[in-house]
Amino acid sequence: MRICGTKLTHDGAIALVQDGRLVFCDDQEKRHNDPRYQSIDNLDAIVAALAEQRLDPCDVDQFVIDGGDGEDESQFQIGREPSDRQFCRPLSVK
């Protein structure tokens, strides 16, 4: 089972655990030499971090998101095409 954990606010980070083992953990501030204490303002950062590991959001079994403040909204579509049998619903954070 693959679980992607994300902390959106202060010191934002993205991690992936597969079958109980850490695959990767990226601090947002270190991804592109971003400023310290960088938050994740757009869920596209999750898609990009997974792509760097040659993974697609459809390859993840569960997403765990911490730190939403309820004021901003972001979403991305999980799935390749609506006709795909494994098409997933959009994931959104409010």
C-alpha positions as CSV (number, residue, x, y, z in Angstrom):
1,M,0.0,0.0,0.0
2,R,1.3,3.5,-0.9
3,I,0.4,6.4,1.3
4,C,1.3,10.0,0.4
5,G,1.4,12.3,3.4
6,T,1.4,16.1,2.9
7,K,1.8,19.0,5.4
8,L,0.5,22.1,3.7
9,T,1.3,24.9,6.1
10,H,4.5,26.2,7.8
11,D,7.4,23.9,6.8
12,G,5.4,22.1,4.1
13,A,6.5,18.6,3.1
14,I,5.5,15.7,1.0
15,A,6.3,12.1,1.9
16,L,5.5,8.7,0.5
17,V,5.4,5.5,2.5
18,Q,5.1,2.1,0.7
19,D,4.3,-1.0,2.7
20,G,5.5,0.6,5.9
21,R,8.8,1.9,4.5
22,L,9.7,5.5,3.7
23,V,10.2,6.0,-0.1
24,F,10.9,9.8,0.0
25,C,10.3,12.9,2.0
26,D,10.8,16.3,0.5
27,D,10.7,19.6,2.4
28,Q,9.1,22.2,0.2
29,E,11.8,24.8,1.0
30,K,14.5,22.4,-0.3
31,R,12.8,21.5,-3.6
32,H,14.0,24.5,-5.6
33,N,15.9,26.5,-3.0
34,D,12.6,28.1,-1.9
35,P,12.5,30.4,1.1
36,R,12.5,28.9,4.6
37,Y,9.2,27.9,6.1
38,Q,7.7,27.4,2.7
39,S,4.0,26.2,2.7
40,I,2.4,24.2,-0.1
41,D,-0.1,26.5,-1.7
42,N,-1.1,24.3,-4.7
43,L,-1.6,20.5,-4.9
44,D,0.4,20.5,-8.1
45,A,3.5,20.3,-5.9
46,I,2.3,16.8,-4.9
47,V,1.9,15.7,-8.5
48,A,5.4,17.1,-9.3
49,A,7.0,15.3,-6.3
50,L,5.4,12.0,-7.3
51,A,6.5,12.5,-10.9
52,E,10.1,12.9,-9.8
53,Q,9.8,9.4,-8.4
54,R,8.2,8.2,-11.6
55,L,4.8,7.9,-9.9
56,D,1.4,9.2,-10.8
57,P,-1.3,10.1,-8.3
58,C,-3.2,7.0,-9.4
59,D,-0.4,4.9,-8.1
60,V,-1.1,6.2,-4.5
61,D,-3.7,4.2,-2.5
62,Q,-4.3,6.9,0.2
63,F,-3.6,10.6,0.6
64,V,-3.2,12.1,4.1
65,I,-3.2,15.9,4.3
66,D,-2.4,17.9,7.3
67,G,-2.5,21.7,7.8
68,G,-5.4,23.0,5.7
69,D,-6.5,26.3,7.0
70,G,-9.9,26.3,5.4
71,E,-9.4,29.5,3.5
72,D,-7.8,28.4,0.3
73,E,-9.0,25.8,-2.1
74,S,-6.9,23.6,-4.5
75,Q,-7.5,20.5,-6.4
76,F,-6.1,18.1,-8.9
77,Q,-7.6,15.3,-11.0
78,I,-6.6,11.8,-10.2
79,G,-6.9,9.6,-13.2
80,R,-5.8,9.5,-16.8
81,E,-9.2,9.7,-18.6
82,P,-12.8,9.5,-17.6
83,S,-13.1,6.3,-19.7
84,D,-10.3,4.7,-17.7
85,R,-11.7,2.0,-15.4
86,Q,-9.5,3.2,-12.6
87,F,-10.5,6.8,-12.9
88,C,-10.5,8.5,-9.6
89,R,-12.5,11.5,-8.4
90,P,-10.8,14.9,-8.1
91,L,-9.0,15.5,-4.9
92,S,-9.6,18.9,-3.4
93,V,-8.5,20.7,-0.3
94,K,-10.5,23.5,1.2
